[in-house]
Amino acid sequence: MTSPLSTLQTPILGADARQAPSAHGYDAGLLLLRLALGLTMAAHGAQKLFGWFGGGGLEGTGQFFAMSGYPSGKTMALVAGVSETLGGLGLVLGLLTPLAGAAVVGTMINALAVKWGGGFFAPKGVEYELLLTAGAAALALAGPGRIAADRLLPVLRAHRLVYGVVALMLAVVAAGGVLLIRK
């Protein structure tokens, strides 16, 4: 006969494995989020850098940046394009995930600043940019899951919340610095 007290002390995993959370489910969900967000951001970066997917390339994107108040528009387009491309590919691979997420967050903070004032909903609103920012920040904080290149790096093998927090603080400071030079 078991007492009610012994039932309370039984760990959840020992009670019924079918009710335990699935680590594989978390990993698959994080992989799906990394792929969708990372490929989207890498494509946006390729638009800026190479003019692929109907983008303006460095010249056209540089003109847009200059019209948006950034000094040296072509240089800013290069910085944004590299950040989006490498950040996106880093998310896809799960490589240096906190920094990859932070690279996306930093560029998206600037995108939000440019589009702010157009409301929330697309096409002029910020809902898309806000969703990309939140997704990248979530990945920086949560880590890539077990299906990721970070698992091969001793320091990042066991993701820590502090890695994501520090990376996001770096993104906010860098993005803030860029916004300070914007007219």
C-alpha positions as CSV (number, residue, x, y, z in Angstrom):
1,M,0.0,0.0,0.0
2,T,1.4,3.4,-0.9
3,S,0.8,6.5,1.1
4,P,-0.3,9.8,-0.4
5,L,3.0,11.3,0.7
6,S,5.1,8.8,-1.3
7,T,3.0,9.6,-4.4
8,L,3.9,13.3,-4.1
9,Q,7.6,12.5,-3.9
10,T,7.5,10.4,-7.1
11,P,9.4,12.2,-9.9
12,I,7.2,13.1,-12.9
13,L,9.5,11.0,-15.2
14,G,9.1,8.0,-13.0
15,A,5.3,8.3,-12.7
16,D,4.4,8.1,-16.4
17,A,6.9,8.6,-19.2
18,R,4.1,9.3,-21.6
19,Q,3.3,12.5,-19.8
20,A,6.9,13.7,-19.7
21,P,7.9,16.5,-22.1
22,S,9.7,15.3,-25.2
23,A,13.2,16.5,-25.6
24,H,13.0,15.4,-29.3
25,G,9.9,17.6,-29.7
26,Y,11.7,20.6,-28.4
27,D,14.7,19.9,-30.6
28,A,12.5,19.5,-33.7
29,G,10.6,22.7,-32.9
30,L,13.8,24.7,-32.4
31,L,15.2,23.3,-35.7
32,L,12.1,24.3,-37.6
33,L,12.2,27.8,-36.1
34,R,16.0,28.1,-36.9
35,L,15.5,27.0,-40.5
36,A,12.5,29.3,-41.2
37,L,14.0,32.4,-39.5
38,G,17.5,31.7,-40.6
39,L,16.7,31.1,-44.3
40,T,14.4,34.2,-44.3
41,M,17.2,36.4,-42.9
42,A,19.9,35.0,-45.1
43,A,17.7,35.7,-48.2
44,H,17.2,39.2,-47.0
45,G,20.9,39.6,-46.6
46,A,21.5,38.2,-50.1
47,Q,19.0,40.8,-51.5
48,K,21.2,43.6,-49.9
49,L,24.6,42.1,-50.8
50,F,24.0,40.6,-54.2
51,G,20.7,41.9,-55.5
52,W,19.3,38.3,-55.4
53,F,15.6,37.6,-55.0
54,G,14.6,41.0,-56.4
55,G,16.8,42.9,-54.0
56,G,18.6,46.2,-54.7
57,G,22.1,45.0,-54.2
58,L,24.6,47.2,-52.4
59,E,23.9,50.2,-54.7
60,G,20.1,50.2,-54.4
61,T,20.0,49.2,-50.7
62,G,22.7,51.8,-50.0
63,Q,20.5,54.5,-51.6
64,F,17.6,53.3,-49.4
65,F,19.7,53.5,-46.3
66,A,20.9,57.0,-47.2
67,M,17.3,58.1,-47.8
68,S,16.4,56.6,-44.4
69,G,18.9,58.9,-42.7
70,Y,22.0,56.6,-42.4
71,P,25.4,58.1,-43.2
72,S,27.4,56.2,-45.9
73,G,24.4,54.3,-47.1
74,K,26.4,51.7,-49.1
75,T,28.6,50.9,-46.0
76,M,25.5,50.5,-43.9
77,A,23.9,48.3,-46.5
78,L,27.0,46.1,-46.4
79,V,26.9,45.9,-42.6
80,A,23.2,45.0,-42.6
81,G,23.6,42.5,-45.5
82,V,26.5,40.7,-43.8
83,S,24.7,40.7,-40.5
84,E,21.6,39.3,-42.0
85,T,23.3,36.7,-44.2
86,L,25.8,35.4,-41.5
87,G,23.3,35.7,-38.7
88,G,20.7,33.8,-40.8
89,L,23.1,31.1,-41.9
90,G,24.3,30.8,-38.3
91,L,20.8,30.1,-37.2
92,V,20.2,27.6,-39.9
93,L,23.3,25.6,-38.9
94,G,22.8,26.2,-35.2
95,L,26.3,27.6,-35.1
96,L,27.2,30.3,-32.5
97,T,23.5,30.6,-32.1
98,P,23.4,33.3,-29.4
99,L,25.6,35.6,-31.6
100,A,23.7,34.6,-34.8
101,G,20.4,35.5,-33.1
102,A,21.9,38.7,-31.8
103,A,23.1,39.7,-35.3
104,V,19.5,39.3,-36.5
105,V,18.1,41.2,-33.5
106,G,20.6,44.1,-34.1
107,T,19.6,44.6,-37.7
108,M,15.9,44.2,-37.0
109,I,16.0,46.9,-34.3
110,N,17.2,49.3,-37.0
111,A,14.5,48.0,-39.4
112,L,11.9,48.6,-36.7
113,A,13.2,52.2,-36.2
114,V,12.9,52.9,-39.9
115,K,9.4,51.5,-40.2
116,W,8.1,52.7,-36.9
117,G,5.1,55.0,-37.2
118,G,3.4,53.0,-40.0
119,G,1.2,51.1,-37.5
120,F,1.3,47.5,-36.5
121,F,-0.1,45.6,-39.5
122,A,1.6,45.1,-42.9
123,P,2.3,46.4,-45.4
124,K,3.5,49.6,-43.7
125,G,3.4,48.3,-40.1
126,V,6.1,46.5,-38.1
127,E,4.4,43.2,-37.4
128,Y,6.8,41.2,-39.7
129,E,10.0,42.9,-38.3
130,L,8.8,42.5,-34.7
131,L,8.1,38.8,-35.2
132,L,11.6,38.2,-36.8
133,T,13.1,40.2,-33.9
134,A,11.2,38.2,-31.2
135,G,12.1,34.8,-32.9
136,A,15.8,35.6,-33.1
137,A,15.8,36.8,-29.5
138,A,14.0,33.6,-28.4
139,L,16.6,31.5,-30.2
140,A,19.5,33.4,-28.7
141,L,18.0,32.8,-25.2
142,A,16.8,29.2,-25.7
143,G,19.7,27.9,-27.7
144,P,19.6,25.9,-30.8
145,G,18.5,22.5,-29.4
146,R,20.5,19.3,-29.9
147,I,20.2,19.2,-33.7
148,A,22.9,21.9,-34.1
149,A,26.5,22.6,-34.9
150,D,26.8,24.2,-31.4
151,R,26.7,20.7,-30.0
152,L,30.2,20.2,-31.4
153,L,31.7,23.2,-29.7
154,P,32.7,22.5,-26.1
155,V,31.8,26.0,-24.8
156,L,28.4,26.0,-26.4
157,R,27.5,22.3,-26.1
158,A,25.5,23.0,-23.0
159,H,23.7,26.3,-23.8
160,R,23.4,28.7,-20.9
161,L,20.8,31.5,-20.6
162,V,23.6,33.9,-19.8
163,Y,25.1,33.4,-23.3
164,G,21.9,34.6,-24.9
165,V,21.5,37.5,-22.5
166,V,25.0,38.8,-23.1
167,A,24.7,38.4,-26.9
168,L,21.3,40.3,-26.9
169,M,22.8,43.1,-24.7
170,L,25.6,43.4,-27.3
171,A,23.0,43.5,-30.1
172,V,21.0,46.3,-28.4
173,V,24.1,48.3,-27.7
174,A,25.4,48.0,-31.3
175,A,22.0,48.7,-32.8
176,G,21.6,51.7,-30.5
177,G,25.0,53.0,-31.6
178,V,24.0,52.8,-35.2
179,L,20.7,54.5,-34.5
180,L,22.6,57.4,-32.8
181,I,24.4,58.2,-36.1
182,R,21.1,58.1,-38.0
183,K,19.7,61.5,-38.9
